């Protein structure tokens, strides 16, 4: 289904994972590793996800351009800062 939506409609999918290897799971579903993010499943991590996804969608819609490669840098930084190992 994901591949069909990507091919037919040009959709992109983001994959967020807590307590799993988000990149590996994203690949299993046909989602590029660069579109996955590990995060801490708590109030701070979840709020940050909403902030980042809002910024990403706003940017893509405003610029009519692909998602920036650094879209998840805030999530990655928080994950590493607070002890993420993946």
Secondary structure, 3 states (H helix, E strand, C coil): CHHHHHHHHCCCCCEEECCCCHHHHHHHCCCCHHHEEECCCCHHHHHHHHHHHHHHHHHHHHHCCCCCCCCCHHHHHHHHHCCCCC
